[in-house]
Amino acid sequence: MFERLKELSREKLCLNSDMHISGKNELILDNCEKIEECNEVYMRLLSGTLRISIRGSCLRAYDFRTGGIVIRGNIEQIEFSERSSRNGPQNTKICQDKRSGQKTQ
């Protein structure tokens, strides 16, 4: 019940992440909160409950101050993952180093 109420409130307050893709050269994302990582081949953005990873070449970010972001360049891959909470700590993966066998976060 609370999940449904939470989802309805997000819709009414326009907090959902809306995305428009024009071919493979432009992506427009509304409600972008933060750019976590940004370079010419990889960008990681936070938007609502999503972490969005974009891979490509010649990537550039425009118009971040408008509450959204425009990404232009040769976009090859877009990946979505959920964040654990909007303001809380992020999910951490425990990985095992194949050479030493030690576990890392």
Residue pairs with C-beta under 8 A, 6 or more apart in sequence:
9 15
10 16
10 48
14 31
15 31
15 48
16 31
16 48
17 29
17 30
17 31
17 32
17 47
17 48
17 50
17 52
18 29
18 30
18 31
19 27
19 28
19 29
19 30
20 27
20 28
21 27
21 28
21 75
21 78
22 28
24 56
24 74
24 75
24 76
25 72
25 73
25 74
25 75
26 70
26 71
26 72
26 75
27 54
27 70
27 71
27 72
27 75
27 78
28 68
28 69
28 70
28 71
29 45
29 47
29 52
29 68
29 69
29 70
29 71
30 47
30 67
30 68
31 47
31 48
31 67
31 68
32 45
32 46
32 47
32 64
32 67
32 68
32 69
33 46
33 47
33 48
34 45
34 46
35 43
35 44
35 45
35 61
35 64
35 69
36 44
36 45
36 46
36 51
37 43
37 44
38 44
38 59
38 61
39 59
40 57
40 58
40 59
40 60
40 73
41 55
41 56
41 57
41 59
42 53
42 54
42 55
42 59
43 53
43 54
43 59
43 61
43 71
44 51
44 52
44 53
44 54
45 51
45 52
45 54
45 69
46 52
46 83
48 86
49 82
49 83
49 86
50 80
50 81
50 82
50 83
51 80
51 81
51 82
51 83
51 90
52 78
52 79
52 80
53 77
53 78
53 79
53 80
53 81
54 71
54 75
54 77
54 78
54 79
55 75
55 76
55 77
55 78
55 79
56 73
56 74
56 75
56 76
56 77
57 73
57 74
57 76
58 73
58 74
59 71
59 72
59 73
59 74
59 75
60 71
60 72
60 73
61 69
61 70
61 71
62 69
62 70
62 71
62 72
63 69
63 70
83 90
83 91
84 90
84 91
92 105
93 105
94 103
94 104
94 105
95 103
95 104
95 105
96 102
96 103
96 104
97 103
97 104
